[in-house]
Amino acid sequence: MPDKHLSSQFDSELTSVSSQVMELGGLVESQIRQAIYALSQFSVEVANEVTAREARVNAMEIEIDRDLSSIISRRQPTARDLRLLIAISKTTANLERVGDEAEKIARMVRSIIDSGAPRSLPSLELRVAADLASGLLNKALDAFARLDVSAAVAILKEDDLIDKEFDGFVRKLITYMMEDPRMISPSLDLLFLAKAIERIGDHAKNIAEFIIYVVKGEDIRHTSIEKIESLVK
């Protein structure tokens, strides 16, 4: 009976910390949406809201890490439970970095506005890429909540779409700068902004990899998609 009681307490603690991670995920998703809205509307006010939320993201990361340390020290979990706690910790770190990228986008938006650059800057492709990255992060969080390895593999494949969008945008931006050298400075801001969006996709991909680590017990970083598909079958 005592063992069952301890197990129930452990499950309750896992549920609580998992809920915190989902809350953090929702917060950084909101940051991404706001940052891209700030770009599309040339809004300094919305960009500032993104920056203001960064403090809350950082505080939540520290809070989750503290709770995880407490669980590990008191429960001394083994096998899959330990892998899950490690994955939660790594997921939290990746979400905090997504928040950093959203804040970076907001800073770039302010820089573009301050430069007096025209609204005709080629930002439509960026919004498409940002939607892909935000959607991928949402899918990764949903898959993590369900520990769905099939969804995780699909996310790993989908990340390639964001990379292709980024490569295409860079080529277009280079052409844009060559045609009008006055736009070099704001175009470089857009380039850094595009890189931040690509990194959001990378963090979603990392979360998908953690799912496979928890369920299969295998570290599949730097592994080909063919080998990963073979592992999860």
N, C-alpha and C positions, 0 to 999 in steps of 0.2 A: 504493500500500500504506500509506504513512504516513497518508493521508487516512482510509482505512478504519479504521486503528487509532485515530485521534482520534475518529472517529464512534462507535466501539464504547465508548470511554472515556466520551464524552458521554452515550450511552444508559445506561451503567451508573450514572453520576452522577444522571441523571434518575430512574432506577428507585429508587435509594437515597433520594433526597429525597421521592419520591412515597410510599414506604413509611413514612417518618417522618410524613408528613401523615396517612396512614391510622391510624398508631399514635396520633397526637394525637386524631384523630376518635374512636377507640375509647375513649380516656381521658375525653373530655368526655361521650360518650354514657353512660359508667358514672357520671359525676358527676350527670347528669340523673336516671338511674334511682334513684340513692341519695337524691337530694334529695326526689324524690316519695315514695319509701318512708319517708323521715323524716317527711314530712307525714302520710302515711296512718297511721303507727304512733306519731306524736307522740314521735319518738326524737331526743333531743339528741345521743346518741352517734353516730348515723349522720349527722346534720347536721354534726357536727364532722369526720367523715371526709371529707365533701365539701370543707369548707374546707381541710383538710390537703392535699388533692390539688391545690389551686390553684397551689401553688409549682411543682409538676412541670409543669403546663400552661404556666405562664409561661416556665419554663426551656426547654421544648421549642420554644416560639415563637421564642425568641432563637436557639436552635441551628439551626432550619430557616432563619431569615432569614440567618444567617451563612453557611450552606452555599449558599443561593441567590446571595448576593452574590459568593461565591467562583466559582461556576459562571459567572455573567454576566461577571465581569471577565476570567476566563481563556478562556472559549469564545466570547465575543461572539456569541451566537446571534442569528439573524434570523428574521423572519416567524413561522411557527407555533410554532417552538421558543421564541421570545421571549415570545409570547403565553401559552404554557403556563407558563413560569416566573413571569410576572406573575400569572397566575391562581392558581398554587400559593401565591404570597406573599399574595394577597388571601384565599384560602381559609384559610390559616393564621391570618390576623388575625381572620377571622370565627369560627373554631373557638375561638380564645382568648377571644373575647367570649362565646361560648356557655358556656365555663367560668366566666366572670364572672357570667353570669345564673344558672347552677346554684348558684354560691356565694351569690348574692343570695337565691335561694330558701331555701337552708339557713339564712341569717341570719334571714329572715322566719319560718321554722319555729321557730327558737329564741325569737324575740320573742313568737310566739303562745303557745308553751309557758310562757314566763316570765310572761305576762300572766294565766295561769290560766284562759284561755278554755276553754269546754267542747269536748269532742270532737264535739259535734253541729254544729259549724261546717260550712257547705255546701262541702265540699272535694271531693266526688265528681266534679263537673264539671271541676274543676281536674285531677284525675288523668286524666280522659278527654282533655282538651286536651293535657296533658303527654305522654301516649302518642302522640297525633297528631304533636306537635312532634318527639319523639324518633324516631318512625318516619320522619318526613319528612327529618330529618337523616341517618338511616341510608341512606335512598334516595338522597339527594344525594351522599353520599360514594361509594356504589356506582356511581352514574352518572358521577361525576368520575373514578373509577378506570378506567372504560370509555370515557370521553368520549362518552357516549350522549346525543345531543341530544333524541331522542324522550322519553326518561325525564326529561330536564331540563324539557321543556315540561309534562309531566304533573305535575311537582313544583310548577311555577309556578301551575298551576290548583289543586292541592290545598291550597296555602297559604291560600286563601280559606276553607277549612273551619275552620282554626284561628282566623281572624279572626272568623268567625261564632260559634264557641264562646266566644270572649272577650267579644263584645258581649252574648251571652245571659247569661253569668255576671255581668257588670257590672250588668245589669238586676235579676237575682235578688239580688245582694248589696245593692243600694240598698233593695230591698223588705225584706230581712232587717234592715238597720240601722234602717229606719223602724219596724219592729215591736218592736225591742228596742234602744233607744239605748245600753244597757250594752255592746253588742257592736260599737260603732262602731270602737273602737281595733283589736281583732283583725281586724275585717272590712276595715279599711284595709290591714292587713298582707297579707290575702288578695288584695286588689286589686293591690297592688304585685307580689305573687307571680304573679298571673295575667298581668300585663304582662310579667314576665320570661319566662314561657312563650311568650307571643305573639312576643316578640323572638327566641326560639330558632327559631321557624318562619320569621321574617324572614331570619335568617342562613342557614338551609337554602335559602331562595329565592335569596339572593345567590350561593351556591355553584352553584346550577343556572344562574344567569345567566352565571357565569364559564365554564361548559362550552360554552355557545353562543358566547361570545366566542372561545374557543380554536379551535373547529371552524370557525365561520363567519367569524371575523374582524370581527364586528360587536358594538358595545357596545349591548346591548338594554335597558339600565336605563331606567326610565320610559317604556317602550314598551308599547303595548297587546298583549294576548295574541293578538289577531287578526293583528297585524303580525308578531309573533314566529312564529306558526304558519306564516304565508306564507313567512317567511325560511327556515325549516328544511325546507320541503318539497323 
